[in-house]
Amino acid sequence: MNDEISRQEEFVLRTLEERGIRFVRLWFTDVLGYLKSVAIAPAELDNAFAEGIGFDGSSIEGFARVTESDMLAKPDAATFTILPWRTQAPGAAKMFCDITLPNGTPSFADPRHVLKRTLQKAADMGFTVYTHPEIEFFLFKNAPEKGVAPIPVDQGGYFDHTPSTVGHDFRRQAITMLEAMGISVEFSHHEGAPGQQEIDLRDADALTTADNIMTFRHVIKEVALDQGFHASFMPKPFTDHPGSGMHTHISLFKGEENAFYEEGASHQLSATGRSFIAGILKYAPEFTAVTNQWVNSYKRLGGGGEAPALVTWGDNDRSSLVRIPAYKPNKDASTRIEIRSPDAACNPYLAFAVIISAGLAGIEEKLELAQTISAQSLPGDLSAAISAMESSSLVRQTLGEHVFEYFLLNKRAEWNEYRKQVSAFELDRYLPVL
């Protein structure tokens, strides 16, 4: 164990004692991106740091077969935070975990390890990857109920200042909680559809950002529940309104220098940055099943508005798959790219892994960014996305064999279940006339 990790673990143990924390929640994520949790007493944490907490991996979505079920959750002390909604005694805290096999090797099924492996490849190329997401979601007055349409908390539009009677202070309370957990927020505002909100997180290294997204989704749902609302990251809950995306800004740094910046170049974007974009454009159809993993995701991508449907890039065109935000004079570090296809219902560890891998492949292959592109379409539905992914050596290598095969198996099952359903559209259109 290195000295930095040892100091972090000592800090956690000391804080638990000083703050009277009674429960520590160990968080990790299954292959589909659902948050999992086990609570332990502080007295057990020293052993958890040293050896991990055992659990049955075969009971977790996509983790293991019954014959290889034993796994360990090892808490990462660097992710320790006290849960701000548990301020009354007994208090509670949380940490994210890395999943290992009994012999201590990383689990092939752990999404966090998939991203770590990709970031190590970036590090081997001399890069640190920074990301910051713009996370959109909906607030509803009613909890989900089969056959009942969701009712947005307001009828506001883009940047509208909505009245307090319909949850104006929701974002303030959510941001206060996020900041209390060490997650810095850059912007927040009402988005374009009724009840739709956006909160943008400040940039951080890609692993921290993925952890923060998982925490963000949980905090948003907690605050909504506290205020009597229901929060949803469903990509497109309404036919007639825009969907919710997670536009993600990405930059690569070499030490203190922004590898995407080149003074005087077009868009002030370096050859490294242009090749990174070219890699994303080349491999986007292959990784879209991961960044947009649900049947409903394609209702957003194909629904118009600012959701991208074509594999294009640009600066001012907000329907492009990749956008280059305007350069800020004397702020070289702000040069970055923005990928606009992901939605916040994805598994952020896997989504970041495939996006970054595609960009790094563009650098390795020295791809040129064409000024004009004969635009290819993104997959139009989950079935097309699955077909594009299953022949992708890049996605297979990035996810690893186990996660790759399980993900495809699960998505095929979801598509087959979906295509058997008779929709309200079909009944309304055909029942009266056929």
The 8 nearest C-alpha neighbors of each residue, nearest first, counted from 0:
[[1, 4, 2, 5, 3, 49, 6, 48],
 [0, 2, 3, 4, 5, 6, 7, 8],
 [1, 3, 5, 4, 6, 0, 7, 8],
 [2, 4, 6, 5, 1, 7, 0, 8],
 [5, 3, 7, 6, 2, 1, 8, 0],
 [6, 4, 2, 8, 3, 7, 9, 1],
 [7, 5, 9, 3, 4, 8, 2, 10],
 [8, 6, 4, 10, 5, 9, 76, 3],
 [9, 7, 11, 5, 10, 76, 6, 4],
 [8, 10, 6, 12, 11, 7, 13, 5],
 [11, 9, 7, 13, 8, 12, 14, 6],
 [12, 10, 8, 14, 9, 13, 15, 7],
 [11, 13, 9, 15, 14, 10, 8, 16],
 [12, 14, 10, 16, 11, 15, 9, 17],
 [15, 13, 17, 11, 16, 12, 18, 10],
 [16, 14, 20, 12, 18, 13, 17, 19],
 [15, 17, 19, 13, 14, 18, 12, 20],
 [18, 16, 14, 15, 19, 13, 20, 12],
 [19, 17, 15, 20, 16, 14, 90, 13],
 [18, 20, 16, 17, 15, 21, 90, 89],
 [21, 19, 90, 15, 91, 18, 22, 89],
 [22, 20, 89, 90, 91, 40, 19, 41],
 [21, 23, 91, 40, 39, 20, 38, 41],
 [24, 22, 92, 39, 38, 93, 91, 40],
 [25, 23, 38, 93, 37, 92, 36, 26],
 [24, 26, 94, 37, 36, 93, 95, 38],
 [27, 25, 36, 95, 35, 96, 94, 24],
 [26, 28, 35, 96, 95, 34, 36, 25],
 [29, 27, 34, 32, 33, 35, 30, 110],
 [28, 30, 32, 31, 33, 60, 59, 34],
 [29, 31, 32, 61, 110, 60, 28, 402],
 [30, 32, 29, 33, 346, 60, 406, 345],
 [33, 31, 346, 29, 30, 28, 34, 345],
 [34, 32, 28, 29, 31, 35, 30, 346],
 [33, 35, 28, 27, 32, 26, 29, 36],
 [36, 34, 27, 26, 28, 33, 29, 37],
 [37, 35, 26, 25, 24, 27, 38, 34],
 [36, 38, 25, 24, 39, 26, 35, 23],
 [39, 37, 24, 23, 25, 22, 36, 40],
 [38, 40, 23, 22, 24, 43, 41, 37],
 [39, 41, 22, 42, 43, 21, 23, 38],
 [42, 40, 44, 43, 21, 22, 23, 39],
 [41, 43, 40, 44, 45, 39, 46, 12],
 [44, 42, 41, 40, 46, 45, 47, 39],
 [43, 45, 47, 41, 46, 42, 48, 40],
 [46, 44, 48, 47, 43, 49, 42, 12],
 [45, 47, 49, 44, 48, 43, 50, 51],
 [48, 46, 51, 44, 50, 45, 49, 52],
 [49, 47, 45, 46, 51, 50, 73, 74],
 [50, 48, 46, 47, 51, 45, 73, 44],
 [49, 51, 47, 46, 48, 52, 73, 71],
 [52, 50, 47, 73, 72, 71, 48, 49],
 [51, 53, 72, 71, 47, 73, 54, 50],
 [52, 54, 71, 70, 51, 72, 69, 55],
 [55, 53, 70, 56, 71, 69, 52, 72],
 [54, 56, 68, 69, 57, 58, 70, 53],
 [55, 57, 68, 58, 59, 63, 62, 70],
 [56, 58, 63, 68, 65, 64, 55, 59],
 [57, 59, 56, 55, 60, 62, 63, 68],
 [60, 58, 56, 57, 62, 61, 29, 55],
 [61, 59, 62, 29, 30, 58, 31, 57],
 [60, 62, 30, 405, 63, 59, 29, 108],
 [63, 61, 108, 56, 59, 60, 57, 29],
 [64, 62, 57, 56, 68, 61, 67, 65],
 [63, 65, 57, 66, 67, 68, 62, 56],
 [64, 66, 68, 57, 67, 63, 56, 58],
 [65, 67, 64, 68, 63, 57, 69, 56],
 [68, 66, 65, 64, 69, 63, 57, 56],
 [67, 69, 56, 57, 65, 55, 63, 66],
 [70, 68, 55, 56, 67, 54, 101, 100],
 [71, 69, 100, 54, 53, 56, 99, 101],
 [70, 72, 53, 52, 99, 51, 98, 100],
 [71, 73, 98, 52, 51, 96, 97, 74],
 [72, 74, 51, 96, 97, 48, 47, 98],
 [75, 73, 96, 95, 94, 76, 48, 97],
 [74, 76, 96, 77, 95, 78, 94, 73],
 [77, 75, 78, 79, 8, 7, 74, 94],
 [76, 78, 75, 79, 7, 4, 94, 8],
 [79, 77, 94, 76, 75, 95, 80, 93],
 [80, 78, 94, 76, 77, 93, 11, 81],
 [81, 79, 92, 93, 180, 82, 78, 94],
 [80, 82, 92, 83, 91, 93, 180, 79],
 [81, 83, 92, 85, 84, 91, 80, 93],
 [84, 82, 85, 86, 81, 176, 179, 180],
 [83, 85, 82, 86, 176, 221, 87, 91],
 [86, 84, 90, 83, 82, 87, 91, 88],
 [85, 87, 83, 84, 90, 88, 82, 91],
 [88, 86, 85, 90, 89, 84, 91, 83],
 [89, 87, 90, 86, 85, 19, 20, 21],
 [88, 90, 21, 87, 20, 91, 19, 22],
 [91, 89, 20, 88, 85, 21, 86, 87],
 [90, 92, 22, 20, 23, 82, 85, 21],
 [93, 91, 81, 23, 82, 80, 24, 22],
 [94, 92, 24, 23, 80, 25, 79, 81],
 [95, 93, 79, 78, 25, 74, 26, 75],
 [94, 96, 26, 27, 75, 74, 25, 78],
 [97, 95, 74, 73, 75, 27, 72, 26],
 [96, 98, 73, 72, 74, 99, 111, 75],
 [99, 97, 72, 106, 71, 109, 105, 73],
 [100, 98, 105, 106, 71, 104, 103, 70],
 [99, 101, 70, 103, 102, 104, 106, 71],
 [102, 100, 103, 70, 71, 99, 69, 104],
 [103, 101, 100, 104, 99, 105, 70, 71],
 [102, 104, 100, 101, 99, 105, 71, 50],
 [103, 105, 99, 100, 102, 106, 101, 98],
 [106, 104, 99, 98, 100, 107, 103, 112],
 [105, 107, 99, 108, 109, 98, 100, 104],
 [106, 108, 109, 105, 401, 399, 402, 112],
 [109, 107, 62, 106, 402, 110, 401, 61],
 [108, 110, 112, 111, 106, 107, 98, 113],
 [111, 109, 113, 112, 348, 349, 30, 108],
 [112, 110, 114, 113, 109, 348, 115, 97],
 [111, 113, 115, 109, 114, 110, 116, 105],
 [114, 112, 110, 116, 111, 115, 398, 117],
 [113, 115, 352, 117, 111, 112, 116, 348],
 [116, 114, 112, 118, 117, 113, 119, 111],
 [115, 117, 119, 113, 114, 118, 112, 120],
 [118, 116, 114, 120, 119, 115, 352, 121],
 [119, 117, 121, 115, 120, 116, 122, 114],
 [120, 118, 122, 116, 121, 117, 115, 123],
 [119, 121, 123, 117, 118, 122, 124, 116],
 [120, 122, 118, 124, 126, 119, 123, 125],
 [123, 121, 126, 125, 119, 124, 120, 127],
 [122, 124, 120, 125, 121, 119, 126, 118],
 [125, 123, 121, 122, 126, 120, 119, 359],
 [124, 126, 122, 123, 253, 121, 127, 254],
 [127, 125, 122, 253, 121, 252, 124, 251],
 [126, 128, 252, 251, 122, 253, 121, 129],
 [129, 127, 251, 204, 205, 250, 126, 252],
 [130, 128, 204, 205, 250, 203, 249, 202],
 [131, 129, 249, 202, 248, 205, 203, 204],
 [130, 132, 202, 248, 201, 247, 200, 203],
 [131, 133, 247, 246, 200, 199, 134, 245],
 [134, 132, 199, 245, 246, 198, 247, 135],
 [133, 135, 245, 198, 197, 199, 132, 343],
 [134, 136, 197, 243, 196, 244, 245, 133],
 [135, 137, 232, 196, 243, 195, 231, 197],
 [138, 136, 195, 231, 194, 230, 196, 139],
 [137, 139, 230, 194, 229, 152, 151, 195],
 [140, 138, 151, 229, 152, 150, 141, 228],
 [141, 139, 228, 152, 150, 151, 229, 138],
 [140, 142, 139, 150, 149, 229, 228, 143],
 [141, 143, 229, 144, 140, 228, 139, 149],
 [144, 142, 141, 145, 149, 147, 229, 148],
 [145, 143, 147, 146, 142, 148, 141, 149],
 [144, 146, 147, 143, 148, 142, 149, 141],
 [145, 147, 144, 148, 143, 149, 423, 422],
 [148, 146, 144, 145, 149, 143, 150, 141],
 [147, 149, 150, 146, 144, 143, 145, 141],
 [148, 150, 139, 141, 151, 147, 143, 140],
 [151, 149, 139, 140, 141, 148, 152, 194],
 [152, 150, 139, 194, 153, 193, 140, 138],
 [151, 153, 194, 139, 140, 165, 138, 150],
 [154, 152, 194, 151, 155, 193, 165, 161],
 [153, 155, 193, 194, 156, 151, 152, 192],
 [156, 154, 193, 153, 159, 161, 194, 192],
 [155, 157, 191, 159, 192, 190, 193, 158],
 [156, 158, 191, 190, 159, 189, 155, 192],
 [159, 157, 189, 188, 190, 156, 160, 191],
 [160, 158, 156, 157, 155, 161, 189, 188],
 [161, 159, 158, 162, 189, 167, 155, 188],
 [160, 162, 167, 159, 155, 163, 165, 153],
 [163, 161, 164, 167, 165, 160, 166, 153],
 [162, 164, 167, 166, 165, 168, 161, 169],
 [163, 165, 162, 166, 167, 161, 168, 153],
 [166, 164, 163, 152, 162, 167, 153, 161],
 [165, 167, 169, 163, 168, 164, 152, 162],
 [166, 168, 163, 169, 162, 161, 165, 164],
 [169, 167, 171, 166, 170, 172, 163, 173],
 [170, 168, 166, 172, 171, 167, 173, 222],
 [169, 171, 173, 172, 168, 174, 187, 167],
 [170, 172, 168, 174, 169, 173, 175, 167],
 [171, 173, 175, 169, 170, 174, 168, 176],
 [174, 172, 170, 176, 175, 171, 222, 169],
 [173, 175, 177, 171, 176, 172, 170, 178],
 [176, 174, 172, 178, 173, 177, 171, 179],
 [177, 175, 179, 173, 174, 178, 83, 172],
 [176, 178, 174, 180, 182, 179, 175, 173],
 [177, 179, 182, 181, 175, 180, 176, 183],
 [180, 178, 176, 177, 181, 175, 83, 182],
 [181, 179, 177, 178, 182, 80, 176, 81],
 [180, 182, 178, 179, 183, 177, 80, 176],
 [183, 181, 178, 177, 180, 184, 211, 179],
 [184, 182, 178, 201, 200, 181, 185, 177],
 [183, 185, 200, 201, 199, 186, 182, 174],
 [184, 186, 201, 200, 199, 183, 187, 198],
 [187, 185, 199, 198, 184, 188, 200, 197],
 [186, 188, 198, 197, 199, 170, 185, 189],
 [189, 187, 197, 158, 196, 190, 198, 186],
 [188, 190, 196, 158, 157, 159, 195, 197],
 [189, 191, 157, 196, 195, 192, 197, 156],
 [190, 192, 157, 156, 195, 189, 193, 241],
 [191, 193, 195, 156, 240, 190, 241, 194],
 [194, 192, 154, 155, 195, 153, 151, 156],
 [193, 195, 151, 153, 152, 138, 137, 192],
 [196, 194, 137, 190, 192, 193, 136, 189],
 [195, 197, 189, 190, 136, 135, 137, 188],
 [198, 196, 135, 188, 134, 187, 190, 189],
 [197, 199, 187, 134, 186, 133, 200, 135],
 [200, 198, 133, 186, 185, 134, 132, 184],
 [199, 201, 184, 185, 131, 132, 183, 202],
 [202, 200, 185, 184, 183, 131, 203, 199],
 [201, 203, 131, 130, 129, 200, 204, 208],
 [204, 202, 129, 208, 130, 207, 205, 131],
 [203, 205, 129, 207, 206, 128, 130, 208],
 [204, 206, 208, 129, 130, 207, 128, 209],
 [207, 205, 209, 208, 204, 210, 114, 115],
 [206, 208, 210, 209, 204, 205, 211, 203],
 [209, 207, 211, 205, 206, 210, 203, 212],
 [208, 210, 212, 206, 347, 211, 207, 348],
 [209, 211, 207, 213, 208, 212, 206, 214],
 [212, 210, 208, 214, 209, 213, 215, 207],
 [213, 211, 215, 209, 214, 210, 208, 216],
 [212, 214, 210, 216, 211, 215, 209, 217],
 [213, 215, 211, 217, 212, 216, 218, 210],
 [216, 214, 212, 218, 217, 213, 211, 219],
 [215, 217, 219, 213, 214, 218, 212, 220],
 [216, 218, 214, 220, 215, 219, 221, 213],
 [219, 217, 221, 215, 220, 216, 214, 222],
 [220, 218, 222, 216, 221, 217, 215, 223],
 [219, 221, 223, 217, 230, 218, 222, 224],
 [220, 222, 218, 224, 219, 223, 225, 217],
 [223, 221, 225, 219, 224, 220, 173, 218],
 [224, 222, 228, 220, 226, 225, 229, 221],
 [223, 225, 227, 221, 228, 226, 222, 220],
 [224, 226, 222, 223, 227, 221, 228, 220],
 [227, 225, 223, 224, 228, 222, 169, 166],
 [226, 228, 224, 225, 223, 229, 140, 141],
 [229, 227, 223, 140, 224, 226, 139, 138],
 [228, 230, 139, 223, 142, 138, 224, 141],
 [231, 229, 138, 220, 137, 223, 139, 228],
 [232, 230, 137, 233, 136, 138, 229, 220],
 [231, 233, 136, 344, 343, 234, 137, 230],
 [232, 234, 231, 235, 236, 344, 243, 136],
 [233, 235, 243, 242, 296, 232, 299, 342],
 [236, 234, 242, 299, 237, 233, 298, 243],
 [235, 237, 233, 234, 238, 242, 149, 295],
 [238, 236, 240, 239, 235, 242, 241, 149],
 [239, 237, 240, 236, 235, 241, 302, 298],
 [238, 240, 237, 241, 302, 192, 236, 242],
 [239, 241, 237, 192, 238, 242, 193, 235],
 [242, 240, 192, 304, 243, 235, 239, 191],
 [241, 243, 235, 299, 234, 244, 240, 236],
 [244, 242, 234, 135, 136, 235, 342, 241],
 [245, 243, 342, 135, 246, 343, 341, 242],
 [244, 246, 342, 134, 343, 133, 341, 132],
 [247, 245, 339, 133, 338, 132, 244, 341],
 [246, 248, 132, 338, 337, 131, 245, 133],
 [249, 247, 337, 131, 130, 336, 132, 338],
 [250, 248, 130, 336, 335, 129, 337, 247],
 [251, 249, 335, 129, 128, 259, 130, 336],
 [252, 250, 128, 258, 127, 126, 257, 129],
 [251, 253, 257, 258, 127, 126, 256, 254],
 [254, 252, 126, 256, 125, 258, 255, 257],
 [253, 255, 256, 252, 127, 126, 257, 125],
 [256, 254, 253, 252, 257, 332, 258, 127],
 [257, 255, 253, 252, 254, 258, 332, 260],
 [256, 258, 252, 259, 332, 260, 251, 253],
 [257, 259, 252, 251, 260, 253, 256, 271],
 [260, 258, 272, 269, 257, 268, 271, 334],
 [261, 259, 268, 269, 257, 258, 267, 334],
 [262, 260, 269, 267, 268, 264, 263, 259],
 [263, 261, 267, 264, 260, 268, 269, 331],
 [262, 264, 267, 261, 265, 266, 268, 260],
 [263, 265, 267, 262, 261, 268, 266, 269],
 [264, 266, 267, 268, 263, 269, 261, 262],
 [265, 267, 268, 264, 326, 325, 323, 263],
 [268, 266, 264, 261, 265, 262, 263, 260],
 [269, 267, 260, 266, 261, 259, 264, 272],
 [270, 268, 261, 259, 272, 260, 271, 273],
 [269, 271, 273, 272, 274, 268, 259, 261],
 [272, 270, 269, 274, 273, 259, 275, 362],
 [273, 271, 259, 275, 269, 270, 274, 268],
 [272, 274, 270, 276, 275, 271, 368, 277],
 [273, 275, 277, 361, 362, 366, 271, 276],
 [276, 274, 358, 272, 361, 278, 273, 277],
 [277, 275, 279, 273, 278, 274, 358, 280],
 [278, 276, 274, 280, 368, 275, 279, 361],
 [361, 279, 277, 358, 357, 281, 275, 276],
 [280, 278, 357, 276, 358, 282, 277, 283],
 [279, 281, 277, 283, 278, 282, 310, 276],
 [282, 280, 278, 279, 283, 277, 284, 357],
 [281, 283, 285, 279, 280, 284, 357, 278],
 [284, 282, 286, 280, 285, 279, 281, 287],
 [285, 283, 377, 287, 282, 286, 378, 387],
 [286, 284, 388, 387, 282, 283, 287, 391],
 [287, 285, 283, 288, 289, 284, 388, 353],
 [286, 288, 290, 289, 284, 291, 285, 283],
 [287, 289, 292, 384, 291, 286, 290, 385],
 [290, 288, 292, 287, 291, 286, 350, 349],
 [289, 291, 341, 350, 287, 345, 288, 292],
 [292, 290, 288, 296, 289, 287, 341, 293],
 [291, 293, 288, 289, 290, 345, 296, 294],
 [292, 294, 296, 295, 291, 381, 297, 410],
 [295, 293, 296, 381, 297, 414, 380, 292],
 [294, 296, 293, 298, 297, 234, 235, 299],
 [297, 295, 293, 234, 291, 294, 299, 298],
 [298, 296, 300, 299, 380, 295, 301, 294],
 [297, 299, 295, 301, 296, 302, 300, 235],
 [300, 298, 302, 297, 242, 235, 301, 296],
 [301, 299, 297, 306, 308, 302, 298, 307],
 [302, 300, 298, 299, 303, 297, 308, 379],
 [301, 303, 299, 298, 300, 304, 306, 241],
 [302, 304, 301, 306, 305, 300, 299, 307],
 [303, 305, 306, 241, 302, 318, 307, 242],
 [304, 306, 318, 317, 307, 303, 319, 241],
 [305, 307, 300, 304, 318, 303, 299, 308],
 [308, 306, 318, 320, 319, 309, 300, 340],
 [307, 309, 377, 300, 301, 376, 306, 310],
 [310, 308, 376, 377, 311, 307, 375, 374],
 [311, 309, 375, 374, 320, 376, 280, 377],
 [312, 310, 319, 320, 309, 374, 321, 372],
 [313, 311, 321, 319, 322, 320, 310, 314],
 [314, 312, 322, 316, 315, 323, 319, 321],
 [313, 315, 323, 322, 316, 324, 325, 312],
 [314, 316, 317, 313, 322, 324, 323, 325],
 [317, 315, 318, 319, 313, 314, 322, 312],
 [316, 318, 319, 305, 315, 322, 314, 306],
 [317, 319, 305, 307, 316, 306, 320, 304],
 [320, 318, 312, 311, 321, 317, 307, 316],
 [319, 321, 307, 339, 311, 310, 338, 312],
 [322, 320, 338, 312, 319, 337, 339, 311],
 [321, 323, 313, 337, 314, 312, 336, 319],
 [322, 324, 314, 336, 337, 313, 325, 335],
 [325, 323, 314, 322, 326, 336, 335, 337],
 [324, 326, 327, 323, 314, 266, 334, 315],
 [327, 325, 334, 328, 324, 266, 267, 333],
 [326, 328, 330, 329, 325, 333, 331, 334],
 [329, 327, 330, 326, 331, 333, 325, 334],
 [330, 328, 331, 327, 332, 326, 333, 262],
 [331, 329, 327, 328, 332, 333, 334, 326],
 [330, 332, 333, 334, 329, 260, 257, 328],
 [331, 333, 330, 257, 334, 256, 260, 335],
 [332, 334, 331, 330, 335, 327, 326, 257],
 [335, 333, 332, 260, 331, 326, 259, 336],
 [336, 334, 250, 249, 333, 248, 259, 323],
 [335, 337, 323, 249, 248, 322, 324, 250],
 [336, 338, 248, 322, 247, 321, 323, 339],
 [337, 339, 321, 247, 246, 320, 340, 248],
 [340, 338, 246, 320, 341, 321, 337, 247],
 [339, 341, 307, 338, 320, 342, 306, 246],
 [342, 340, 290, 245, 291, 339, 244, 246],
 [341, 343, 244, 245, 344, 345, 291, 234],
 [342, 344, 245, 345, 232, 244, 134, 341],
 [345, 343, 342, 232, 233, 346, 234, 291],
 [346, 344, 343, 347, 290, 342, 292, 291],
 [345, 347, 32, 349, 348, 31, 350, 344],
 [348, 346, 350, 209, 349, 345, 351, 212],
 [349, 347, 114, 351, 350, 346, 110, 209],
 [348, 350, 352, 347, 351, 346, 110, 353],
 [351, 349, 290, 347, 352, 353, 348, 289],
 [352, 350, 354, 348, 349, 353, 347, 355],
 [351, 353, 114, 349, 355, 350, 354, 117],
 [352, 354, 356, 350, 355, 351, 357, 286],
 [355, 353, 351, 357, 356, 352, 350, 358],
 [356, 354, 358, 352, 357, 353, 351, 359],
 [357, 355, 353, 359, 358, 354, 352, 360],
 [356, 358, 278, 279, 360, 354, 355, 359],
 [357, 359, 275, 278, 361, 355, 279, 360],
 [358, 360, 362, 356, 361, 357, 275, 355],
 [361, 359, 363, 357, 362, 358, 278, 364],
 [278, 360, 362, 274, 358, 275, 364, 366],
 [363, 361, 365, 274, 359, 360, 364, 275],
 [362, 364, 360, 365, 361, 359, 366, 274],
 [363, 365, 361, 366, 362, 360, 274, 278],
 [366, 364, 362, 363, 361, 274, 367, 360],
 [365, 367, 274, 361, 364, 277, 362, 368],
 [368, 366, 274, 369, 277, 365, 273, 270],
 [367, 369, 277, 273, 274, 370, 366, 276],
 [368, 370, 371, 367, 372, 277, 273, 366],
 [371, 369, 368, 372, 312, 313, 367, 311],
 [372, 370, 369, 373, 374, 368, 311, 312],
 [371, 373, 374, 369, 370, 311, 375, 312],
 [372, 374, 375, 371, 311, 310, 369, 309],
 [375, 373, 372, 310, 311, 309, 376, 371],
 [374, 376, 310, 309, 373, 377, 311, 372],
 [377, 375, 309, 310, 308, 378, 374, 379],
 [376, 378, 284, 309, 308, 310, 379, 375],
 [379, 377, 384, 383, 380, 284, 376, 287],
 [380, 378, 377, 297, 383, 301, 381, 384],
 [379, 381, 297, 382, 383, 378, 384, 294],
 [380, 382, 384, 383, 294, 385, 288, 414],
 [383, 381, 385, 384, 380, 386, 414, 411],
 [384, 382, 386, 378, 385, 381, 380, 387],
 [383, 385, 381, 288, 378, 387, 382, 386],
 [386, 384, 388, 382, 383, 387, 288, 389],
 [385, 387, 383, 384, 389, 388, 382, 390],
 [388, 386, 285, 384, 385, 389, 390, 284],
 [389, 387, 285, 385, 391, 386, 390, 286],
 [388, 390, 386, 391, 387, 385, 407, 395],
 [389, 391, 388, 387, 392, 386, 285, 395],
 [392, 390, 388, 393, 394, 389, 285, 395],
 [391, 393, 395, 394, 396, 390, 389, 397],
 [392, 394, 396, 391, 395, 397, 357, 356],
 [395, 393, 397, 396, 391, 392, 398, 353],
 [396, 394, 392, 398, 393, 397, 403, 399],
 [395, 397, 399, 393, 394, 398, 392, 400],
 [398, 396, 394, 395, 399, 393, 353, 356],
 [399, 397, 395, 403, 396, 402, 113, 394],
 [400, 398, 396, 395, 397, 401, 402, 403],
 [399, 401, 403, 402, 404, 395, 398, 396],
 [400, 402, 404, 403, 399, 405, 108, 107],
 [403, 401, 405, 404, 108, 398, 399, 400],
 [404, 402, 400, 406, 401, 398, 395, 405],
 [405, 403, 407, 401, 406, 402, 400, 408],
 [404, 406, 408, 402, 407, 403, 61, 401],
 [407, 405, 409, 403, 408, 404, 402, 410],
 [406, 408, 410, 404, 409, 405, 411, 403],
 [409, 407, 405, 411, 406, 410, 404, 412],
 [408, 410, 412, 406, 407, 411, 405, 413],
 [411, 409, 413, 407, 412, 408, 406, 414],
 [412, 410, 414, 408, 413, 409, 407, 415],
 [411, 413, 415, 409, 410, 414, 416, 408],
 [414, 412, 410, 416, 411, 415, 417, 409],
 [415, 413, 417, 411, 416, 412, 418, 410],
 [416, 414, 412, 418, 417, 413, 411, 419],
 [415, 417, 413, 414, 419, 418, 412, 420],
 [418, 416, 414, 419, 415, 420, 413, 294],
 [417, 419, 415, 420, 416, 414, 421, 413],
 [420, 418, 417, 416, 415, 421, 414, 422],
 [421, 419, 417, 418, 422, 416, 415, 423],
 [422, 420, 425, 419, 423, 426, 418, 424],
 [423, 421, 424, 425, 420, 426, 427, 419],
 [422, 424, 426, 425, 427, 421, 428, 420],
 [425, 423, 427, 422, 426, 428, 421, 429],
 [426, 424, 428, 422, 423, 427, 429, 421],
 [425, 427, 423, 430, 429, 424, 428, 422],
 [428, 426, 424, 425, 423, 429, 430, 431],
 [429, 427, 425, 426, 424, 430, 431, 432],
 [428, 430, 432, 433, 426, 431, 425, 427],
 [429, 431, 426, 432, 433, 427, 428, 425],
 [432, 430, 429, 433, 428, 427, 426, 425],
 [433, 431, 429, 430, 428, 427, 426, 425],
 [432, 429, 430, 431, 428, 426, 425, 427]]
